[in-house]
Amino acid sequence: MYAQMVKTDGARIRSLDEMDPEERAFQERIDAGQKIEPKEWMPEGYRKTLIRQISQHAHSEIVGQLPEGNWITRAPTLERKAILLAKVQDEAGHGLYLYCAAETLGISRDEMYEQLHCGKAKYSSIFNYPTLTWADIGAIGWLVDGAAIMNQVPLQRCSYGPYSRAMIRICKEESFHQRQGFDILMKMVKGTPAQKAMVQDALNRWWWPSLMMFGPSDDASVHSAQSMAWKIKQNSNDELRQKFVDQTVPQAEYLGLTVPDPALKWNEEKGGYDFGEPDWEEFFNVIAGNGPCNAERLNARKQAWDDGAWFRDGLTAHAEKAAERRAAAKVAAE
């Protein structure tokens, strides 16, 4: 998922009997499948968890433009360039929808940006890996967006209304992104041996980081239970990871590729694949800021913020002058 390390304020799940009347009524609404809207009462822990998750998701969409944007000028055809431009534009839109949803919880966009730039807020670990070849762009669409869809489709049923509704359009567009990536790889595996080898190399490098996108294993993800009780999350990390593997391995076989996991095998009894354990030491190292491209990605975002200062100042000055003109017109009319 794009928000991998979201902590809640609850140490354990409390029963309805342990809750005060206001919190009990809130939980009963969630249990009944009702949506919580911005101006309605909510526990502070619920609000903070949503801010962390939605802002991390938004940051990931914005930072996620960087690995692909680097290939817009190097796309192999004009058609591929136009498609990639549209995709990168979509990611900017996703960030906008999500920042707007987070703002309904009482945090400003400037605050969220500041948390990102100072390192307090995280974004998905997957975007701290380099895109070395054109095949990587296909792998991102197929694997990274595929993993995102796996986690984001359930978020359409999230208990918080603005987040739930934002995810409807986002998921539709992410489905296009996945097909775009798979189409790139389909063309390449039918090309020269060198092109097919390039695709296999991209799969080798992106497979394990894609599995890490779902976050730590359930026994290490101590905060998932509360998020699931609040129906912010619908499925556990390991459930979604298993579903992703079961869906993606047959696609790799269709492409004629080998998944880089010697432990991978079909388990007839459970009706799914057994697979190896991701390198969680690498995962936590990347999350901590020590991945291949952490510094590069964050510096690019800071530079974009600094470069846009003149435009923000202009908008602010225009808004202030417009307010002054409206106030003057009101006085004149009186």
BELGIFEN-V766431 format. One line per field, one symbol per residue. ss: DSSP state (H for helix, E for strand, - for the rest). A space follows every 50 residues. Layout:
ss=???
This chain:
ss=---------------HHH--HHHHHHHHHHH----E-------HHHHHHH HHHHHHHHHHHHHHHHHHH--HHH---HHHHHHHHHHHHHHHHHHHHHHH HHH-----HHHHHHHHH-------HHHH-----HHHHHHHHHHHHHHHHH HHHHH----EHHHHHHHHHHHHHHHHHHHHHHHHHHHHH---HHHHHHHH HHHHHHHHHHHH-----HHH---HHHHHH-------HHHHHHHHHHHHHH HHHHH---------EEE----EEE-----HHHHHHHHHHH---HHHHHHH HHHHHHH-HHHHHHHHHHHHHHHHHHHHHHHHH-
